[in-house]
Amino acid sequence: MDGVPEPYTGWTFLTNHARVLAAIADNRTARIRDIAAHCRLTERAVQKIIADLERDGYLSHTREGRTNRYRVDRGKVLRHPAESGLAVASLLSLLVQDEAHRATPPEAEDRRRARA
């Protein structure tokens, strides 16, 4: 089927919910299609995850023409008891930093370090 990302069969450190939330935090007007491609999920899976996140108050959206604009509640605490008291903002700050680092080509990073 076209448009369905290659499945990933190994284990990962992050859940799909965390990946989708980070993708939305990175681009508040991202289309479901783009989020799905970025997270290697189907569009239907992303729709369900967004509905879960909205239902539990981690995410909300407003409609602007044909575009959704998402808002992440960064003050909301993570759900698992092991992370009690840890805000979504803490998780997102790590993921956004990682995204920015991955977007920098290694040779550009090496030149930046050499100048410092």
C-alpha positions in Angstrom: 0.0 0.0 0.0 1.4 3.4 -1.0 2.0 6.0 1.8 2.4 3.4 4.6 5.8 3.7 6.2 8.1 0.8 6.6 7.3 -0.8 10.0 10.0 -0.8 12.7 10.3 -4.1 14.5 12.9 -3.4 17.2 12.3 -1.8 20.5 12.7 1.9 21.1 13.1 4.3 24.0 10.1 6.5 23.1 6.5 5.7 22.5 4.6 6.7 19.4 2.7 9.2 21.5 5.9 10.9 22.6 7.1 11.0 19.0 3.9 12.6 17.7 3.8 15.1 20.5 7.4 16.1 19.8 6.7 16.5 16.1 3.7 18.7 16.9 5.7 20.8 19.4 8.3 21.3 16.7 5.7 22.4 14.1 2.3 23.5 15.4 0.7 23.6 12.0 2.1 20.2 10.7 -0.3 18.1 8.7 -1.1 14.6 9.8 0.5 13.4 6.6 3.8 15.1 7.5 3.7 13.9 11.2 3.0 10.4 10.0 6.0 10.4 7.6 8.3 12.0 10.3 7.3 9.4 12.9 7.1 6.5 10.5 3.5 5.8 11.3 0.3 5.6 9.3 -1.9 8.6 9.1 -4.7 6.7 10.9 -2.3 5.9 13.8 -1.4 9.6 14.1 -5.1 10.6 14.1 -5.7 8.1 17.0 -2.7 9.4 18.9 -3.8 13.0 18.5 -7.3 12.1 19.7 -5.7 10.4 22.8 -3.5 13.4 23.5 -6.4 15.8 23.1 -8.7 13.7 25.2 -6.2 13.7 28.1 -5.4 17.4 27.9 -1.9 17.2 26.5 -2.9 18.8 23.2 -5.6 21.0 21.8 -6.2 22.4 18.3 -8.0 25.3 16.6 -9.0 25.3 13.0 -7.6 28.1 10.8 -9.1 27.7 7.4 -8.0 24.3 6.2 -5.2 24.1 8.7 -5.1 22.9 12.3 -3.0 24.8 14.7 -2.0 22.7 17.7 -1.2 23.8 21.2 0.8 21.6 23.6 0.1 22.0 27.3 3.8 22.0 28.4 2.8 22.2 32.1 0.9 18.9 32.0 2.7 16.2 33.9 3.6 12.8 32.4 1.3 10.0 33.0 3.5 7.2 34.4 4.0 7.1 38.1 7.8 6.7 37.6 7.8 10.2 36.0 5.4 11.8 38.5 5.9 15.5 38.8 7.9 15.7 35.5 6.3 18.1 33.1 5.8 17.5 29.3 8.1 20.6 28.8 11.0 18.6 30.3 10.5 15.7 27.8 10.0 18.0 24.9 13.1 20.1 25.7 15.2 16.9 25.3 13.5 15.8 22.1 13.6 19.3 20.5 17.3 19.6 21.3 17.9 16.2 19.8 16.0 17.1 16.6 18.0 20.3 16.2 21.3 18.3 16.7 20.3 15.7 14.1 19.4 18.4 11.6 23.0 19.7 11.7 25.3 17.9 9.3 28.3 16.4 11.2 30.8 18.5 9.2 29.0 21.7 10.2 29.1 20.6 13.8 32.8 19.9 13.6 33.5 23.4 12.1 31.3 25.0 14.9 33.3 23.2 17.6 36.7 24.1 15.9 35.7 27.8 16.1 34.6 27.6 19.8 
